[in-house]
């Protein structure tokens, strides 16, 4: 029997320099403890902070899972908000990964545009999440961002935007000293639901 649920892939990252425990993967893992609508089939994956492996695994996720929505989550320790990234970049990846490597020519995909943007309505996603925070008396805050950096986060996002910019998004979470893992997960949950509502008129409920 065909599974007609929305297939949602959510990735987080493993440890890297100065980040022995990555908040992004803690927040993504905690999605399994959330009561997601039954119309959603959740798939989570921890990505290593290694360009070559991420390149291969993101390709495989798109080709094998054929997701209805792809959300990547990373940590940005200095952020004061949960940032929903509008775009990503193809070049200038000169920061070395945990294997002391950069991508060839510091580039994600040769002969591709310098900038790719998500077609999802990021401002709307932020508004919905912030309403839920307010309703639940949580201190967290979501806001749009146009600069995902030039490291594995941006690299991963660019790959997915190149695959399908209509259903790809990157979310940067701050450190656990700023917001709790629970608050981060509440945000990711609301972003998943509202993204599906935007894309497919899914009419999914938040509570």
Buried (B, 14 or more C-beta within 10 A) or exposed (E): EEEEEBBBBBBBBBBBEEBEEBBBBBBBBBBEEBEBBEBBBBBBBBBBBBBEBBBEBBEEBBEEBEBBBBBBBBBBBEBEBBBBBBBBBBBEBEBEBBEEEBBEEBBBBEEBEEBBBBBBBBEBBBEBBBEBBEEEEBEBBBBBBEBBBBBBBBBBBBBBBBBBBEBBBBBBBBBBEBBBBBBBBBBBBBBBBBBBBBBBEBEBEBE
